[in-house]
């Protein structure tokens, strides 16, 4: 589910996997612990989005839906910059065989085990949408001890808060 800027005020407290805004000085925030925070900005048209992209959300097209909502507010694909924040890395994300069906381009076998590249799949989808200005946080939440990881720490894991706002 994607919330609009109006939803912030009308439906405060709603859970969603993303939010799109054209409001100045309003901070957007999401929390993650292996899923990827995805920040999107069309600075020229002053539209931003912040998405919580785990494998479920990515499979359910959170990236595509977020971009669609940005376009409804006037964002242009050629102006959108994307940043994929801290998330579990491709060499740490062991998954089941069903991932080959869900994400055939981003699942691989290494030493007999299946691994999923979440950040790579998000980047692939952004490219397919025409977004070419993309940066990725280089470390894995799982293998970087100072980052929070639910897969590594279970219920003891904290969360990484990720903020985005327009001045």
Secondary structure, 3 states (H helix, E strand, C coil): CEECHHHHHHCCCCCCCEEEECCCCCCEEEEECCCEEEEEEECCCCEEEEEEECHHHHHCCHHHHHHHHHHHCCCCHHHEEEEECCECCCCCCEECCHHHHHCCCCEEEECCEEEECHHHHHHHHHHHCCCCEEEECCCECCCCCCCCCHHHHHHHCCCEEEEECCC
